[in-house]
């Protein structure tokens, strides 16, 4: 389950590269440019995970401003509620996981920034450097781009990205791995974010076990 949630965040941070048509690259570039909101943005996302044993639905809220980000994920899995908060203030990243069982403890993991962790929180909506092929379809209001032929083993075997034609804003991303799929649909975008949301407030997590790396 954690792997699928990681894929959700990585889909918001993949960098693009391959022999893809100039039209697809241009659409991806414009979509990427639109993702750098002046003053920041708060994005509401609907999540759907389809797996062999069960299907799961949830929500994700992503706040982004400059190189800072904060996200909240809520899902229900086989009767258990998953709640996580992940933040990055430009210097350190943290992840809060609420215990899903009574015999577990909440955990708060704090980690100093590395080059790798910075990449996790950079939003780049291009995928043309991750796949060999991309098929573009005009559905009327949306551009639908299907990426296949992953260049790396850990890249999902197929990813479909939908972009609003009029605004070049991301509408939906669906990724398929070996035994499951993850779909993220943008439901709302609010422009302007307070800097306070990107500050780690330890008082929010009074009962959490603190892990520092």
C-alpha positions in Angstrom: 0.0 0.0 0.0 2.8 2.4 0.9 4.4 1.7 -2.5 1.2 2.8 -4.3 1.0 6.0 -2.2 4.7 6.6 -3.1 3.8 6.2 -6.8 1.1 8.8 -6.3 3.6 11.4 -5.1 6.2 10.3 -7.7 3.7 10.8 -10.5 3.6 14.5 -9.4 7.4 14.6 -9.7 8.6 12.5 -12.7 10.9 14.2 -15.1 10.5 13.6 -18.8 12.8 12.2 -21.8 12.6 9.9 -25.0 11.7 9.9 -28.7 8.3 11.4 -28.4 6.6 13.7 -30.9 7.2 17.4 -30.7 3.4 18.1 -30.2 3.4 15.9 -27.1 6.5 17.5 -25.7 5.0 21.0 -26.3 1.7 20.0 -24.4 3.8 18.6 -21.5 5.9 21.7 -21.3 2.9 24.0 -21.2 1.3 21.8 -18.6 4.5 21.8 -16.6 4.7 25.6 -16.8 1.1 25.9 -15.5 2.1 23.8 -12.4 4.4 26.5 -11.1 1.8 28.7 -9.5 2.8 32.2 -8.4 1.9 32.4 -4.7 1.4 28.7 -4.5 -1.7 26.5 -4.9 -3.7 23.9 -3.0 -4.8 21.0 -5.2 -7.6 18.5 -4.2 -7.2 15.1 -5.7 -9.5 12.0 -5.8 -7.6 8.7 -5.5 -8.6 5.3 -6.7 -6.5 2.2 -6.3 -7.5 -1.0 -8.1 -5.8 -4.2 -7.0 -6.4 -7.9 -7.2 -7.7 -8.3 -3.7 -9.7 -5.1 -3.4 -10.4 -1.6 -4.8 -9.8 1.4 -2.6 -10.8 5.1 -2.8 -9.4 8.1 -1.0 -8.4 11.7 -1.3 -5.1 13.6 -1.4 -4.6 17.3 -0.8 -1.3 18.8 -2.2 -0.1 22.3 -1.3 2.9 23.6 -3.4 4.8 26.9 -3.2 8.2 27.4 -4.8 10.3 24.4 -3.6 8.0 23.7 -0.6 5.2 21.2 -0.4 2.8 19.6 1.9 0.3 16.7 1.3 -2.3 14.8 3.1 -3.6 11.4 2.1 -6.7 9.7 3.4 -7.7 6.2 2.4 -9.7 3.2 3.7 -8.1 -0.2 3.1 -9.9 -3.4 4.2 -11.6 -1.6 7.1 -8.5 0.3 8.2 -8.1 4.0 7.7 -4.8 5.3 6.3 -3.9 8.8 7.1 -0.5 10.4 6.3 0.9 13.9 6.1 4.1 14.6 4.2 5.9 17.9 4.3 9.0 19.5 2.8 10.1 23.0 3.9 13.1 23.3 1.6 15.5 22.0 4.3 13.9 19.0 5.8 11.1 16.6 5.0 8.8 14.9 7.4 6.1 12.1 7.3 3.4 11.6 9.8 1.6 8.2 9.8 -1.5 7.8 12.0 -1.7 4.3 13.6 -4.4 2.2 11.9 -4.7 -0.3 14.8 -5.2 0.2 18.5 -1.9 -1.6 19.4 0.2 0.6 17.1 1.7 4.1 17.7 1.6 7.2 15.5 5.0 7.9 13.9 6.6 11.1 12.8 9.8 10.7 10.7 12.0 13.7 10.1 14.8 13.7 7.6 17.3 16.3 6.5 17.2 17.2 2.8 19.2 15.1 0.3 19.3 15.5 -3.5 17.0 12.4 -3.8 14.4 13.7 -1.3 14.4 17.1 -3.1 13.5 15.3 -6.3 10.5 13.7 -4.6 8.9 17.1 -4.0 9.7 18.8 -7.3 6.6 18.9 -9.5 7.3 18.2 -13.1 4.5 16.8 -15.1 6.5 15.6 -18.1 6.8 11.8 -18.7 8.5 11.8 -22.1 11.9 10.8 -20.6 10.4 7.9 -18.7 8.8 6.1 -21.7 9.7 5.1 -25.3 6.3 5.8 -26.8 3.4 8.3 -26.4 0.1 8.3 -28.2 -1.8 11.6 -28.3 -5.6 11.7 -28.5 -7.9 14.7 -28.7 -11.1 13.9 -26.8 -12.7 17.3 -27.2 -12.1 19.1 -24.0 -9.0 17.1 -23.0 -5.7 16.0 -24.4 -5.2 12.3 -23.5 -1.6 11.0 -23.7 -0.9 7.3 -23.3 2.7 6.5 -22.4 4.0 2.9 -22.9 7.4 1.2 -23.0 9.0 2.2 -19.7 12.7 2.9 -19.9 13.3 1.8 -16.3 12.2 -1.3 -14.3 10.6 0.7 -11.5 8.5 2.9 -13.9 4.8 1.9 -14.3 4.3 -0.1 -17.5 1.6 2.3 -18.7 0.6 5.8 -17.7 -2.3 7.8 -19.1 -2.3 11.6 -18.6 -5.3 13.8 -19.3 -4.7 17.6 -19.7 -7.4 20.3 -20.1 -7.0 21.7 -23.6 -8.1 25.3 -22.9 -5.9 25.8 -19.8 -3.2 23.1 -20.0 -4.0 22.2 -16.4 -3.5 18.6 -15.4 -6.9 16.8 -15.0 -6.0 13.1 -14.4 -3.1 10.6 -14.2 -3.6 6.9 -14.2 -0.7 4.5 -13.8 -0.7 0.7 -14.1 1.8 -1.5 -12.3 2.0 -5.3 -12.4 -0.9 -6.1 -10.1 -2.6 -2.8 -9.5 -3.5 0.6 -10.9 -3.6 4.1 -9.3 -5.8 6.9 -10.7 -5.5 10.5 -9.5 -8.2 13.0 -10.6 -7.8 16.7 -9.9 -11.2 17.9 -8.5 -10.3 21.5 -7.3 -7.5 24.0 -7.4 -7.2 27.0 -5.0 -4.6 29.6 -5.7 -2.6 31.2 -2.9 -1.1 29.3 0.0 0.1 30.5 3.4 3.7 29.8 4.3 2.6 28.5 7.7 1.4 25.2 6.2 5.0 24.3 5.2 6.3 24.7 8.8 6.7 21.5 10.9 4.6 22.0 14.0 5.5 19.3 16.5 2.5 20.2 18.7 0.2 18.7 16.1 1.6 15.2 16.8 1.7 14.9 20.7 1.4 11.1 20.8 3.7 10.3 17.8 7.0 8.3 18.1 9.7 10.6 16.7 12.2 9.1 14.3 15.1 11.3 13.0 17.3 10.4 10.1 
